[in-house]
Amino acid sequence: MVNGKKIELILQELIRRTNRGDRRIRVVEQRTQALESRTSAIEDTDFKQNKDIKNKIMDMEVAIKSINDKLFKIENDMNKINEQIKNFARKNEVKELENMFELLNPIKQEFVTKKELEDRLREIG
């Protein structure tokens, strides 16, 4: 019976080691599943973030194109305004016209008759 007890002890030890190995395998499987779950969640988050970033970049590209178009229009308008400004009268030209009108303004001028002029010319000469 000594041999039977030895065999029984050996079998018990083998069962104990097998059970321990099974527990370790289950723990490793659980950890692997948890890691796979986390990896999947990270991939989903990464995918969503990439999608959001792409959408934001497209929105920014549209906004930049709009700004570029507006700047182009403003530049064209500025060129038109500059062309029109060339046709404006200068300050000194306006002043010269004012002086000419002052000279020709009948309200501020004194008029003489022909007889008064002749009399005055006789006095002088």
C-alpha positions in Angstrom: 0.0 0.0 0.0 2.9 2.2 0.3 3.1 2.3 -3.4 -0.6 3.1 -3.6 -0.2 6.1 -1.3 2.8 7.3 -3.3 0.7 7.0 -6.5 -2.2 8.8 -4.8 0.2 11.6 -3.6 1.7 11.9 -7.1 -1.8 12.1 -8.6 -2.9 14.7 -6.1 0.2 16.8 -6.8 -0.4 16.5 -10.6 -4.0 17.5 -10.2 -3.0 20.4 -8.0 -0.4 21.6 -10.5 -2.9 21.2 -13.4 -5.5 23.2 -11.5 -2.8 25.9 -10.7 -1.9 25.9 -14.4 -5.6 26.2 -15.4 -6.0 29.2 -13.1 -3.0 30.9 -14.5 -4.2 30.3 -18.0 -7.6 31.8 -17.1 -5.9 34.8 -15.5 -3.8 35.3 -18.6 -6.9 34.9 -20.8 -8.8 37.5 -18.8 -5.9 39.9 -19.0 -5.7 39.3 -22.7 -9.4 40.0 -23.1 -9.1 43.1 -21.0 -6.1 44.3 -23.2 -8.1 43.5 -26.4 -11.0 45.4 -25.0 -8.8 48.4 -24.1 -7.1 48.2 -27.5 -10.4 48.2 -29.3 -11.6 51.2 -27.3 -8.4 53.0 -28.0 -8.7 52.2 -31.8 -12.4 53.4 -31.7 -11.4 56.6 -30.0 -8.4 57.1 -32.4 -10.7 56.5 -35.4 -13.3 59.1 -34.1 -10.5 61.6 -33.3 -9.0 61.2 -36.7 -12.4 61.6 -38.3 -13.0 64.8 -36.2 -9.6 66.1 -37.1 -10.2 65.5 -40.8 -13.6 67.3 -40.6 -12.0 70.2 -38.8 -9.2 70.4 -41.4 -11.8 70.4 -44.2 -13.7 73.1 -42.4 -10.5 75.1 -42.0 -9.7 74.6 -45.7 -13.1 75.9 -46.7 -12.7 78.9 -44.3 -9.2 79.7 -45.7 -10.5 79.5 -49.2 -13.4 81.9 -48.3 -10.9 84.3 -46.7 -8.6 84.0 -49.7 -11.5 84.7 -52.1 -12.5 87.8 -49.9 -8.9 89.0 -49.9 -8.8 88.6 -53.7 -12.0 90.6 -54.0 -10.7 93.3 -51.7 -7.5 93.6 -53.6 -9.5 94.0 -56.9 -11.7 96.6 -55.3 -8.6 98.4 -54.0 -7.1 98.4 -57.5 -10.4 99.9 -58.9 -10.4 102.6 -56.2 -6.8 103.4 -56.9 -7.6 103.8 -60.6 -10.5 106.1 -59.7 -8.4 108.1 -57.3 -6.1 109.0 -60.2 -9.0 110.8 -61.8 -9.8 112.9 -58.7 -8.8 116.6 -58.6 -5.9 117.4 -56.5 -6.2 119.9 -53.6 -4.1 122.5 -55.4 -6.3 122.1 -58.6 -9.4 122.7 -56.6 -7.8 125.7 -54.9 -6.9 127.1 -58.4 -10.5 126.6 -59.6 -11.7 128.4 -56.5 -9.4 131.3 -57.2 -10.6 131.5 -60.8 -14.2 131.6 -59.6 -13.4 134.3 -57.2 -12.0 136.4 -60.0 -15.0 135.9 -62.1 -17.6 136.3 -59.3 -19.8 139.2 -60.2 -21.0 139.7 -56.7 -17.6 140.5 -55.3 -16.4 142.6 -58.3 -17.0 146.3 -58.9 -18.0 147.3 -62.3 -17.4 150.7 -63.9 -19.2 152.3 -66.8 -17.5 153.2 -70.0 -17.9 156.9 -69.1 -16.3 156.4 -65.7 -13.4 154.6 -67.3 -12.8 157.3 -69.8 -13.0 160.0 -67.1 -10.5 158.1 -65.0 -8.1 157.6 -68.0 -8.3 161.4 -68.7 -7.4 162.1 -65.1 -4.4 159.9 -65.3 -3.1 160.8 -68.6 
